[in-house]
Amino acid sequence: MLDSSYLKTYSTTLFYIIAQIISTLLSYIHPLVYSFMRLSHRTLDLALIGDDHWDVVFNQVGLGFWELSLPTCTLRSSTSFKKNFGYPADGVLTYETILGLILPEDLDRVQDDIELTISNEQHIYHSIYRIRRPDGEIRWIRADGMMSQPDGESLKLVGTTLDVTDLKK
């Protein structure tokens, strides 16, 4: 489950990107939810939505959240992130574990995309790659992110993942 301090670390820009992704995904799930999400992000009262609600929404659409601390390479992730990679909610995932799940043919490109984002040569991290889950199943993952440094915190890369295997078929 995400605690409120974890959600608050995301910048307004990243929230807007996430809201757009959720809006698109929910448009396929339920038209009434879609019409609610189409409201201007300025009029949407997010204070009404608690952490448990966010977990339900993100798990329903499969949107996983991650945060990589650059000084320590410490990875924090949501339950739906772990599910995308085939791990249980209480499973511990490290940055090295995630890199190990990426198929070797895709790994160099993914690492290049991360480096370009960290060096500010590109403003948004975006990569689509294949992983081999612990059960052996190969899945396609879309990962998006951006650099963030909230006041008083260390530099980090924050973002989302989505299993897009069904879209690749």
N, C-alpha and C positions, 0 to 999 in steps of 0.2 A: 504494500500500500504506500502511496506517496504521502509524505508529510507536507504540511503547508509551507515550510521553509524551502523545501525542494522545488515546489512549483513557483515560488516567488522569485527564484534566482533567474528566471527567464526574462529576457528583455521584451519590451513592448513589440518590437519588430518580429521577434521569434514567435510571440503569442499570435500576432496577426497571421503569420505564415501557417501556424498550426491550425488556427481557426479556419483558414481557407481550405486546408487539407481535410479537416473534419467535415466542413460544409460539403465538399465534393463527395466524400465517402458516404455521408449520411443521406445525400440525395438519392443514393441507390437503395438505401435501407427503408426510409419512410418519408413520404412527402411532407407530413406535418412537421416532423423534426427539421427537415430541410427549410421549410418556410420560417421556422423559428431562428435557425442559424443564419439566414439571409439578412436578418436585421442588421443594421449598421453596428459595427463593433463598439461604437460610442454609446449606443442605447442598450446594449446587452448587459444586464446586471449580473455580473459573474459572482457577486457576493452570495447569491442564492444557491450557488452550486458548491457543495462541500467536497472534501477529498474523496469520500466514498462515491459520490456521483461521478467525479472525474474518472475514478477507477473503472466504474461500470461502462462509461462511454468509451474510454480508451481500449478496454478489453474487448468490447463489442466490435469495434472497427479494426482492432489489431494494431493500433498505433502505439509503439513503444517509445519511451523517453530515455535518454541517456545523457550523461554529463561526464566528460573526461577532464580531470585536473591535469594541466600540462606539466607543472613542476614535478608531480609525483606519479603521473600515469595511472592514477586511481580512477576507476570507472564506477559510477553510480548509475543504477538503472531501475526502471519500473518493472512491475510484474509482466506487463504485456511485451516489453522488450525481451525479457527472458523467454517468454513463450515463443516469440518469433524465432529465437535461436534454439528452441527445443529443450529449454531448461525449466525446471519447476520454479514456482514462485519463491521458494526459500533457497533456491540454488544460488551459489556465489559465482559470479562471472567476473573475470579480470580482462583487462585490455588484451593481454597476451592470449587468453583463451579465445576471445573473439577473433583475433588475427589468425589463430590456429584453425578456426572453423571455415575461414574463407578459402575457397578452392585456389590452389597455387597459380592457376592461369589468370586469376583475377586479383591476386594479392598485391602485386607491384602497382597496378593502376589505382587500387584503393589507397595504398600508402602514399602514392603521388598526389592524389586528390586531397588527402589529409594535410600533407606538407604544404601544398599550394594555399590551403585555407589558413594554416597556422602562420605562414609567411606573409599573409595578406595579399598574395598575388591573385587570389580569387576571394570574393567576399562571402560567398555561400558555399558550403561543402555539399556536394551532391554526387552520389555514386550508386550504381546498381550493380550488384555482384551476386555470385552464387556462394552458398555455404553448404557444408555437409554437417547436418545435425548429429548429435551423439548417437541417435538411432540409425544413422546411415542415410537418411533421406536427404536428397539435395533440394534446396529451396532457393528462390530468388529474393533478395532483400534490397529494398530501396532505403538508403540512408541520406538524410539531409541534416545540415547543422550550420552553426555559425560561431564565431568567437564571442566570448562574453567575459566581462570582468566587473561584476557588481562591486560597489564601494566596499573597500576593505577586504576583498576576497582575491584569491589568486586567479590568474588567467586560466580560462577553461574553454573547451569546445563543447557546446550543448546542441542537442538535436533530437531527431526522431528516426525511428525505423518502421518499415511497413513490409510485410511479406507480400510480394507482388507475383508470386508463382503463378496464380491463376490467370493473371493478365499476360503472362509470357507464353501461355499455351496456344 
